[in-house]
Amino acid sequence: MHDLNALVGTHDLLFLTLDTLRYDVAREALEAGRTPTLAALLPGGRWEERHSPASFTYAAHQAFFAGFLPTPITPGRHPRPFALRFEGSETTGPGTCVLDAPDLVTGLAGRGYHTVCIGGTGFFNQKNPLGRVLPGLFSEAHWDPTLGVTDPQSTENQASLAVKILGAQPQEQRVFLFINVSALHQPNRHYLPGATEDSKATQAAALAYVDSQLTPLFQALRRRGPAFCIVCSDHGTAYGEDGYTGHRLGHPVVWTVPYAEFVLPVDSAP
């Protein structure tokens, strides 16, 4: 575990949720060489297998922003990178950044971060009161249909917007950038030519597309300075396993998610 107390305040923070990505799809795509951008960044070149705190987007992100990220699958009490101060917490450790705030976003803003949300799936669309809850935590929040689940170029659009926002911030201003990547969520069949319905194969094709669009984002972060990155899924989804379809249900393919955290160093090139 990284010592977040040594990083908060000196590093930009990226929280990238690959919405609906299953662990098995992420692992198999990585092993097949379909995600080279992420492969170069993942610690040890692999995803960590974890359990999500929830089975659908809204609940998972409410937990994330309360400091409860996906938990390692091994038994035991696992210290968390971030926590909000409350009595009785048993998973804060010496490296946990404990914030006196009702949520992670507000707490980081209090530490001097400019907080940015680039939405993707419907719970970030700001079209209704529910869709404004999560984006409303941030100083700056963005969503339009080009960032959502129906646009085949959504990740390209999200990354391009992120690069623009990062470039507009003063070099000394630390940024907490949250991006909810929508391309992996249904419908994802359009990433596999000839597919007529969503499946593990179409989600894998969507992940390959997502990976191909992330390089400019990480380059922009490197140009600004060091960044601490968390990349994970919020939940998986079922494609017919044991008769189940979709998520918001208690199947292992829904609860088991890929997770990674790493420090992205500054770009030393002139």
Protein Blocks (a to p, Z undefined) as FASTA:
>chain_A
ZZfklmgopaccdddddehiafklmmmmmmnopammlmmmmghhiacddddfbfbfklmm
mmmmnopacddfbgcjdddfbdcddehiakbcfklccdddfbfklmmmmnopacddddfb
fmlnopamklmmmmmmpmbdcddfklmmklmklmmmmmmmmmmmmmmpcfklccdddddd
fklpccfklmpghiabdcfklmmmmmmmmmmmmmmmmmmmmmnoccddddddfbdcdehi
ghiacehiabfklmpccdddddddddfbZZ
